[in-house]
Structure formats: C-alpha cells, structure tokens
Amino acid sequence: MAYEPKRLTPAELAELHQLPDEALLTAQEAAVFLRLKYHTLSWYRCHGGGPEFVRVGPKLIRYRLKDLRAYAQGQGMGEGVQRAAAAMLASRGLATKEA
C-alpha cells in the first residue's frame, strides 16, 4: 500500500495559514504548507537543507509555523516558475517587477 499524502481543502489550507507563528504542525501539514511531497520533507530532515524541526519525545516530529514561513521566504523561484508567474500576471493585466 503506497503512502497517500494528506490533501487539504482550500478552507483548511487558509485556516493553516492563519495559525500563530508558534503553532506546531505535523510533517504532513508542513509538506502541504510548503507544497512539497512528504518524502521530500523527510529527505531534507535526514540530509539537511530543509526547514528547522522540533522533536517532541523520541519519535514525534513537528515544525513551527514561523520556521516554515522563514524557510519559504528564503527559497528563490526557479527560472521556469518565474516565467510561468510572469505569464499568469500578464494574462490578468498586471505588471511584473523587473529585477
């Protein structure tokens, strides 16, 4: 049986974004928040490079929302994502910032 990631409704995702900075999220919720696969987040946790996490007891892993927000802020957009975002903004008649 393959792992199925947790899927949140738009209302649940909006509620997740409104939590205070000190709120602790499960690894599944953190993956949804960062738009990563759960296994990618697990790999980061084991090999480094991902957001800070907290151990609660010997096995329980949690992520502080402020650490997830800080990690997301520090991640740059790839060239393909930048082109897609610019195209989406242009289709809506919005100006893009030129770097």
Beta strands, then each sheet from edge to edge (+ up, - down):
strand 1: 24-25
strand 2: 54-56
strand 3: 60-64
sheet 1: 1+ 3- 2+
end
